[in-house]
């Protein structure tokens, strides 16, 4: 990335619309984004910024840029275009990062918005805007913060990152809000009266990746709540399934709200290779006497050499035992559970399995993960 934190410049900013003072940076036609730098003798455009905005240091170095994500009741937008050092490699994957911060005060305005994104462009001349400063709808943002939330922070820089698969035509990146007001969520922060939303940008990086750097982790959730499982990273190709291989959705991380503890399966395709991951969600708490009783059940030893025992059964109702593999395939079942210690032998390969104990009258189930390691 050329001039990633806006430290290389031809002149110190002395007024609005001076983005082009930062080397390799430009605004589309009919557009006036700003450049801020410590070297400026004009308080409104100096760093740390104090003139009309919040007090803001640069995230890296001595400079940053800023533009309107929304201005007035119209769909007026401003954009920051930055030059890449070279073409991206076709079909290669890149980790893209940039940092943003909402401006407040008389020039920053009273609104916070979502849709703060990064798009790629092949040529500066390709950019066209309908009318005066309208949305740049010809470009599609490829990198947004996971979940595309409204960003309200005026103190800390907010990291926005994602994974992008290149087509090889990319010469520029463009920062801004590419959607009109009807597609933009807006929150009135009531810290000014001016009807605008202005954001700073700094420290942009694009790094080629050949292996995934993200990971999957088991987690906990309170009964009735939801929890995020999987990477909170846009741009990933992941098919999500339940433990009985029912398709849920495609995307990076997803929110789930299981009634009982269970496993989720993620089939991720990256660089032409599909890998499978398992995320086990343990549900804590519960409603009703039966479920609380089930939660006293223990499965041991764990890890196991193939045999395991179940203790802690308090229910008077008939119970069913099932053992399934990570694909949901039934490996073993029994309906002869008692309040005494129950011992079983599995003839299976090493791996992760799930022990399901179900109250037949209510269909309530408790799931325990069992690791077989001989």
N, C-alpha and C positions, 0 to 999 in steps of 0.2 A: 504494500500500500504506500503510495507516494504522499508525503506530508500528512501522516495519520493523525497527528495531534495539533496541526496548524501552527507549527513552530517556524516554518520557512515562509517569509513574507517579503514583499517588495517595498511596502510602505506601512507605517503605523496607522491604524484606523483613526480617522478624524471626523467621521460622519456616518450616516446610515447608508446601507447598500454598498458597502465596501468589501464584500466577500472576496472579490477577485484580487484583493491585496494579498491574500493567502495563496501561495503558489499552488497551482494544480486545481484550484477551486473556482467554481463559477455558479451562476444562477441561470435558470432558463429565461427566455425572453419574458418581458413584462413581470419581472420578479426582482426583489431587492432584499436578499438575505444579508445579515450583518456579520462582521468580523470583530472580535474582541481580543485585545492583547495588552500585556503589562506595559508595553512601550508607549501606549497611547497617552497623550497629554489631555485628551478629552475625557472627562470622568464618565460620560455616558457609555464609552466604548473601551474603558480600561479594565484590567484584571488585577486584583479581585473587583468584581463588578458591584457598584453601589448606586449608580445613577438611575433611579426610577425602578430598578429591579431589586431582588434580594441580593445580599452580600454573597458572592459566589467566586470561589477559587477555581482554577482550572483542574480538571481531573488529572492531567499530565502536562507538564511544562508550563508555559506562560500564556497560551492562547486557546481560544475556542470559538465556535460560531453559533449563530442563533437564527431562528426564523419563526414566523407565525404558522401555527397549525390550524388556527382559526382566527378570523378577524371580523368583528362586527357580526351582523346577522347574515351576511353573505357567505359564500363558500370560498372566500379569498384564501389563498395558500401561498407560502414561500418554500423554496427548496434549496438544498445544498448539494451541489454536484462535485464529486471528487474523482480525480484521475487515478487509474491503476498504473502500476509500474509496467505491467505487461498483460497480455491476454491470459485469462484463466484457461487451464488445460481441459479440453472436452472430456466429459464423463468423470472428471475428478471431483472429489468432495472437499469442501472448505468449511472451516469453523469461522463464522463471521461474528464479530463483536463490535458494538459501539455503546457509548454511555450518554445518557441524557439527564436533564434536570429541568424542572419547570420553573420558569421565571415568574416572579410576582411583582407587585408594585404598579405604579401608574402606567408603565409601558407594557409590562407583562400581562396585565389584565386579570380578570377574576375567574377564568375558566381553566379547568383541567380536562384533558381529552384522552381517548385511546387512539388506535390506528397509527401510532408512532412507529414508522417502519423504514426499511432499507430496500431499495430496488436496484437492479442492475440494468445498465444501458450500454448499447454498442457504440453510439455516436452522439455527440453533443447536438448535432443538427436534427436528430430524430425527435427531440423534445418539442412538443407543441402543446399549447395551453389555450383552451377556449375562453375568449374574453380576456378581461384584465385580471390576471392572477387567479384564475380558476383552478380547480383540482386537476392534477396531472394524471388523468385516468388512463392514459395510454401505457403507463407502466404499472406493473403488478408488484406490490411489496412481497419480498421473499423472506425477510427476516423481521419478525415482530416479537415482542415479549410473549412468553408462553401464556396462553389464555387471553391475550390482547386486553389487559386491564387498563383502566384509566390511571395514568401516572400523575400523582399529586405531589411528590416529594420536591420541596424547594431547598432542602438543606443538603441532602446526600445525592451523589451521582448514582443513577439507576442503570444497572447493566442490562443490556438487551443482546441476546445472542441466539444463534441457531446454526443449522447445518444446511449447506447449499451445494447442489450438484450442478456443475458448470456445463454450459453448452459450447464454450470456446469463443463466443462473440463478444464477451464482456470487456469493455474498456473503461467504464465509469461506474461508480455507485452514486445513488441519489437518496438523500435523507429527507423525510417529510411525512405529511399526511396525504395519501393519494386518493382519498374518498371524500365525497361531499358531505354536507351537514346532516343529511337524512341517514347516512350510514355511519356517522361518528357519534359515539356516546360522549356526553358533555356533563360535567359536574361543576356547579357554581360554588367556588371556594369562598366567595364573599370577602376576599381580602383587597378588592378594588372595585371600581364601578365600570371600568372600561371593558366592553364585551369582546375580549380576545383571549387567545391561549397561545403563549409564546414559550418556546423550549430551546435550551442550549444543547449543543452536541460537542463531543470531544472523544479523542482516543479511539479511532476506528482501526480495526485490524482484520485481515483476511489471511488465514493460515491453512495450507493444504493439510489434509489428514488422510491417512491410509488405513488406520485401524480405529475402531470406536474408543473414545475416552470416557463415555458415560457408562453407567452401571445400573443394575436392578437390585432392589433391597426388599426383604420381607418387612412388614410393618404392622402396626396396631391401629385399631379404630374402635371407638366407643360404639356400643349398640345404638343404631339409629342415625349415626353420623356418616359422613362420606370422607374418603381419604384418597389422595393422589398416589397412584402407583406408576412406575416407569419414569423415564427421563422427562424433566420439564424443559424441553428443548425443541424448538420448532424445526421442521424440515425432515424429520425422521419418518421412515416407512416401516411401520409396525402394525401387524394385525394382532388384535387382542381377542382371546377366547376364554370362556369359563373352563373349569376343570373337567367338564364333560364335553368339551370341544364345540360349544355353541359360540358362534362368532358374535363379538360385541361391536367393534368398530376398528377403523384404521386411523392411526395417529401416533404421536409420541406418548407422553403420559396420559392416563385417563383417570377420572374420578369414579370410585365404586363405593357402594353402600351395602355390603353383604349382610344378610340376617344372621348368618353363622360363619364361623371361621372357614376359609376355603382358599383354594389355590387358583391363580390366574396364569394363563400361558400367553407369552408374547413371542410372536414369530417375526423377527426383524430381518429385513433385507438391506444389506449395505455392501456396496461395491460388488454386486452380483452374487453375494453369498448370503444364504439364509441361516440364521442361528436362532435357537429356541431358548427362551429364558422363562423361569418360573418365579412368580411372586406370591408368597403366602401371606394372607391377611388374617390376623388373629383378631376376633371380635371379643371385646371385653364388656363386662356388664351384661345386662339382659333384662327381659321382662318375664315375669311369671315364675312359679316355683319349679316347674319342670326343667326349664332351661338353666336356672341356677343350680339345680341338682346335677345336671349333665356336666356343668363346668367343674365339678369336683373330680371328674374322671381323670386318671393318669395312665399314660402308655409308657412302658419301660421294658428293658433298657433301651436307650436311645442315644447314640447309634446302637443298632442291633446286628447280630450275625444271622438273622433270619427268623429267630423266635422272638416273641414279645408277649407281655402280659398286660392285662387291664385291671385296674383296681379303682375303688372309689364309687362304685355303682350304688346309688341310693334309691333309684326309682323302683316302684312296684309294678310299673307298666311294662309290657313286653318290649324288648329292645332288639334291634337288628345291627349286626356288625358287617361292614363292607370295607375292603381294602382295595384302593384303586391306584394305578400308576399316574405319572404326571400328565398322561394323555387322556385320563378319565376311564381307561379300560379296567373292568372289574377283574381283580386278581384272586380275591378270596371273599367268602361271605359266611355268616353264621347267625342263627337266631337263638342260640343256646347260651345267653349271657345270664349270669347270676350275680348276687351280691358278694360272692366270694371272689378270690383272685381267678381270673380267666387267662389261660395260657394258650398260645397258638404258634404254629410253625408255618413259615412262608418259604416256598421253594421258588425263589426269585433271584435275579441278578442284583448286583450292587446298584444302588440308586435311591431316589426319593419316592416315598409312597405316602398315601394319605389314608388314615384310619378314620372311618366314619361310623359313629354310633348314633342310631336314629330311634326315637320314641315312636313306635308304630301308630299309636292312637292319635298323636298330634302332628306327626311328621317333622318334629323338631330334631335337628341334627347338630352334633358336635363333631368337629374335624380336628384331628391331630396329625402333624407331620411326623413321619417315621423315616429315619435314614437307615438303610441297610448297607453295612460295610463288613464284609466277611474277611 
